[in-house]
Amino acid sequence: MNTHINAALQLPCGVTLKNRLAKSAMSENLAVENLPAEKLFRLYETWGAGELGLIVTGNIMIDGNELGEPNNVVLEDATHLDAFRTWTSGAKKHGSQIWAQINHPGRQAPAAISRETVAPSAIQLKMGSLAFRTPRELTDAEIHALVAKYARTAALCKEAGFDGVQIHGAHGYLVSQFLSPLANRRSDRWGGVIANRMRFVQEIVRAMRAQVGKNFPISVKINSADFQRGGFAEDDAVEVVKMLEREGVDLIEISGGTYESAAMTGRQEVLGFAADTKSSLPQTGAQDVLKSAAGTKSSLPQTGAKDVLGFAADTKSSLPQTGAKDVLGFAADTKSSLPQTGAQDVLKSAAGTMPSSTAAREAYFLPFAEKIRQSIKIPLMLTGGFRSAQAMNAAIASGTIDIVGLARPLAMEPHLARRLLTDTNAQATLKPVKTGIAAIDRLGVLEIGYFSLQLKRLGEGKDADPKLSPLLAIPLLGLNYSSGILSRLFRRDTQFSG
Ligand SMILES: Cc1cc2nc3c(=O)[nH]c(=O)nc-3n(C[C@H](O)[C@H](O)[C@H](O)COP(=O)(O)O)c2cc1C
C-alpha cells in the first residue's frame, strides 16, 4: 500500500529507514545486573518482527553509578558487549534500524538508588528531599569527562551492533538540565545565554561524531519546552535545533516536560501555562499530586512500603511525556472526536499556528513541530499521542514531520506497525489506565508502571494484557524502588549497585 507512513526515508548520514514508523524510547527496567538479558532480547525480537522502520531502545545509562531506575541497562565499557550483540542482532533481524538512547539522569536520579547526584548547578528538583538529593555542581573538568563518557558509550553502541544512537536531551535529565535556565545557573561557558546552555549537548554531538564517523546516525530527543516559568522555552528550543542541524545531527525527536512539570502528560493546568503566553506559572500539580497521594496512602493496596509509594508518586507523578489520557481529555482509542478539554487548541494557539490536519487531535506537540519545521530541514520525529493511521499519514503528508514516534501503543500491540502500514483506517486500541481511585489515577507513575508491566509480559513471551489491573503496577513500582531504599537505609556507606 502506498501511504505516507510507508515511504522510505533517507537520513543525512545516508542511512535509509524502511518506513516512517518508529518505536520511541521506553525504559524497560528489565536489565539483569544492568546488562541486557533474556527478557530484553525477547522483547526486542518481538518489536523487530513488527515492521517498524526504527526502534529506539529505552534509555541506556553511561554510568552505572548514575541510574534513573534500578534495572536500567548500562554501557560504560566493553566487558559485556556480547550481551549487547545478542540484543541488537535479534532486534534488527527483519530490517528495522535499532538505535540506542543514551542518557545520564543528573539530578533526576532517585535518591534511593544514588549516593551522590551531579548537575550543572546544585539545585534540587522541587519534589522533596526523600525522592531526590540536592545535586553537587559539576566542575568544568567533570563536564568535559561526561562529554567523553557519552561519546564512549556511543562508540561502544556502534561496536555492539546498534545502527545509530540517540542522545536523551528531553524530560529533565542531564542534557535537559543544562538547557534549562532553572536547573543551570552557571556563569561560566556552560551556563547563561542559550548559546552556553546548549554547549553541553553540542560538545556531546561533536565528541560522538568524532567516535562513530559521519555515516552513523546520531539523533537528539529534545523538549519543546519545560513548561515552567523561567524554564527552557520554545524559542530556546528553536536555537537548539538550528545548532543541531549545523552540527550534522540526523534526526530530532520532539517531546517535552520534566519530572517537575506535568505539562506533557497533557495536564490541563500546565497546558494552560502555555496558552497564557507563558506569563504565569500555574501550580503544576507536583505538590498537589503529592498531597493527594499522601491523602490516599491508606487506601492504597498493601504493598508494604508507603514511603516507597510516596516516593514513586513524588518522582513519577509528573512524568511529562506520557500524555495522561484522562487529563488530555481523550481516550487513546477515540475515533475522531476532538477532545473537549481544549488542550489541543491551547497548544495550537501557543504555537501560533492552526494545523489543519486531524493529526493535531492526537499528537499534542504537532503545533510545536510546525514551528520547528520552519527553522530546520533535517528529519523530525514527533512522539506523543499518535494513535490512528489517519493522523500519522496526515502529519507526514503535511511535511511537518518525517517520522511518527510511538511508545505506549507498541507496549500493547508490538506488531501494530503492520496494521498501520496496510490499513489507512487502523487505530491503536489503548484503554485509559484507571484504577477508579481518583488520586491514584492522577499519578503518571501509574501509567509508567502499567506499561512497564506490559513490557515485562512481552519480554516473558506473553501477549500484553489489556485487562491487566492498573493496581498491579503499584506493587511493581514499590518493589523496584524499595530495593534501592532498603539498600540506602542499611548500606549508607556503600555504593548502591542495583
Ligand atoms: C513505560 C514508559 C517508559 C518510558 N521511558 C522513556 C525513556 O527511557 N526515554 C524517553 O525518551 N522517553 C521515555 N518514555 C516516553 C515515551 O518515549 C513517549 O515520549 C511517551 O510515552 C509519549 O508517546 P506515546 O503517546 O506514543 O506513548 C517512556 C514512556 C513509557 C510509557
PDBQT file of the ligand as one rigid body, heavy atoms in Angstrom, charges set to zero:
ROOT
HETATM    1  C1  LIG A 501       6.944   2.862  30.377  1.00  0.00    +0.000 C 
HETATM    2  C2  LIG A 501       7.492   4.084  29.688  1.00  0.00    +0.000 A 
HETATM    3  C3  LIG A 501       8.863   4.337  29.723  1.00  0.00    +0.000 A 
HETATM    4  C4  LIG A 501       9.408   5.459  29.047  1.00  0.00    +0.000 A 
HETATM    5  N1  LIG A 501      10.771   5.617  29.021  1.00  0.00    +0.000 NA
HETATM    6  C5  LIG A 501      11.333   6.596  28.238  1.00  0.00    +0.000 A 
HETATM    7  C6  LIG A 501      12.746   6.673  28.063  1.00  0.00    +0.000 A 
HETATM    8  O1  LIG A 501      13.529   5.864  28.576  1.00  0.00    +0.000 OA
HETATM    9  N2  LIG A 501      13.226   7.671  27.282  1.00  0.00    +0.000 N 
HETATM   10  C7  LIG A 501      12.411   8.581  26.655  1.00  0.00    +0.000 A 
HETATM   11  O2  LIG A 501      12.915   9.440  25.935  1.00  0.00    +0.000 OA
HETATM   12  N3  LIG A 501      11.077   8.514  26.801  1.00  0.00    +0.000 NA
HETATM   13  C8  LIG A 501      10.512   7.542  27.555  1.00  0.00    +0.000 A 
HETATM   14  N4  LIG A 501       9.142   7.424  27.637  1.00  0.00    +0.000 N 
HETATM   15  C9  LIG A 501       8.292   8.400  26.904  1.00  0.00    +0.000 C 
HETATM   16  C10 LIG A 501       7.930   7.889  25.513  1.00  0.00    +0.000 C 
HETATM   17  O3  LIG A 501       9.073   7.784  24.678  1.00  0.00    +0.000 OA
HETATM   18  C11 LIG A 501       6.928   8.818  24.808  1.00  0.00    +0.000 C 
HETATM   19  O4  LIG A 501       7.552  10.079  24.663  1.00  0.00    +0.000 OA
HETATM   20  C12 LIG A 501       5.607   8.972  25.561  1.00  0.00    +0.000 C 
HETATM   21  O5  LIG A 501       5.147   7.722  26.059  1.00  0.00    +0.000 OA
HETATM   22  C13 LIG A 501       4.525   9.568  24.648  1.00  0.00    +0.000 C 
HETATM   23  O6  LIG A 501       4.335   8.782  23.496  1.00  0.00    +0.000 OA
HETATM   24  P1  LIG A 501       3.063   7.792  23.330  1.00  0.00    +0.000 P 
HETATM   25  O7  LIG A 501       1.827   8.657  23.427  1.00  0.00    +0.000 OA
HETATM   26  O8  LIG A 501       3.202   7.169  21.971  1.00  0.00    +0.000 OA
HETATM   27  O9  LIG A 501       3.109   6.806  24.424  1.00  0.00    +0.000 OA
HETATM   28  C14 LIG A 501       8.560   6.347  28.337  1.00  0.00    +0.000 A 
HETATM   29  C15 LIG A 501       7.175   6.094  28.331  1.00  0.00    +0.000 A 
HETATM   30  C16 LIG A 501       6.633   4.980  28.981  1.00  0.00    +0.000 A 
HETATM   31  C17 LIG A 501       5.148   4.715  28.914  1.00  0.00    +0.000 C 
ENDROOT
TORSDOF 0
